Amino acid sequence: MTAFGAVAITGASRGLGAALARRFAAPGVRLLLVARSRAALEAVAAECTARGARVRIAALDVRDAAALAAALAAFEVEGPVELAIANAGTSAGTSPDGAPEDTAAAAAQVAVNLLGAMHLVGPLLPGMRARGHGAIGLVASLAAFRGLPDTPGYCASKAGLFAWGEALRAAHGPEGIRVSVICPGFFDSAMGDRYLGPKPLRMGLEAAAERVHRALLQGRARVVFPAPLGWLLRLLALLPPGLGDRAVRLMRVRVRPEA
């Protein structure tokens, strides 16, 4: 396993991002924690500092490419980012009253989930290539494998992130850059709590964070869990469209708006 001395994490104020920050926090480690809520970031930063890490926070929206690039540049004054984890995400979908997701909500998910990851990785990639090493973790989703009827914008954003990550790894793996594309299913989180409907094989937050943390340390190319649900969605994508559509309609959900 490879230890990382400098780690940047987006979406670090809660959920998986905060859990990963705590797991990477240790003496000698520098963390850059990025999210919109300064108060929530400060709470996570305090936990990580108590574990011995040196922590810098950046309260910003990952859709703001210039602000994120500036925060990364300031952090790298003390040394390069060795691991970048694009975890910031948002979700929407069919509302509890049955209204379908609108175009603005779909576009916002693409802007945060896909473009936000690009805004994190883009400024760091030239340095990683020049040094001949670096690691990138992209938190996609099992929803990347097959479009689902009540979360079209989310599925599109995560499918795009999955494809982009696979392409990055194919292009830059020979240059010493490790790209891990992470595809979790349901786990305990504020985002997951907004989904009204079946959540098959849902796992605890810390169990999910432990899998992701271990995979990033190992430099695994692709992380899919829970495996049975991952295989099911992959197989559904291989069915004739009519059969696949009929099958995913059995997974209908409603999504409460984000507070």
HUVEN-V9926 format. One record per backbone hydrogen bond with DSSP energy under -1.0 kcal/mol. NH is the residue of the N-H (numbers start at 0). CO is the residue of the C=O. Records with the same first field share a line. If there is no record, write none. Layout:
NH = CO, CO
This chain:
1 = 216
6 = 29
7 = 82
8 = 31
9 = 84
10 = 33
11 = 33
17 = 13
18 = 14
19 = 15
20 = 16
21 = 17
22 = 18
23 = 19
24 = 20
28 = 25
29 = 4
30 = 53
31 = 6
32 = 55
33 = 8
34 = 57
40 = 36
41 = 37
42 = 38
43 = 39
44 = 40
45 = 41
46 = 42
47 = 43
48 = 44
49 = 45
51 = 48
52 = 47
53 = 28
55 = 30
57 = 32
59 = 34, 57
63 = 60
64 = 62
67 = 63
68 = 64
69 = 65
70 = 66
71 = 67
72 = 68
73 = 69
74 = 70
75 = 71
77 = 74
81 = 5
82 = 5
83 = 134
84 = 7
85 = 136
86 = 84
93 = 149
94 = 98
97 = 94
105 = 101
106 = 102
107 = 103
108 = 104
109 = 105
110 = 106
111 = 107
112 = 108
113 = 109
114 = 109
117 = 113
118 = 114
119 = 115
120 = 116
121 = 117
124 = 120
127 = 123
128 = 124
129 = 125
130 = 126
131 = 127
132 = 127
134 = 81
135 = 177
136 = 83
137 = 179
138 = 85
139 = 137, 181
141 = 183
143 = 140
144 = 141
150 = 147
154 = 150
155 = 151
156 = 152
157 = 153
158 = 154
159 = 155
160 = 156
161 = 157
162 = 158
163 = 159
164 = 160
165 = 161
166 = 162
167 = 163
168 = 164
169 = 165
170 = 166
171 = 167
172 = 168
174 = 171
175 = 172
176 = 171
177 = 133
179 = 135
180 = 220
181 = 137
182 = 222
184 = 224
187 = 202
192 = 188
193 = 190
194 = 191
195 = 253
201 = 198
202 = 185
207 = 203
208 = 204
209 = 205
210 = 206
211 = 207
212 = 208
213 = 209
214 = 210
215 = 211
216 = 212
217 = 213
219 = 214
222 = 180
224 = 182
229 = 225
230 = 226
231 = 227
232 = 228
233 = 229
234 = 230
235 = 231
236 = 232
237 = 234
243 = 239
244 = 240
245 = 241
246 = 242
247 = 243
248 = 244
249 = 246
250 = 247
253 = 195
254 = 93
255 = 193
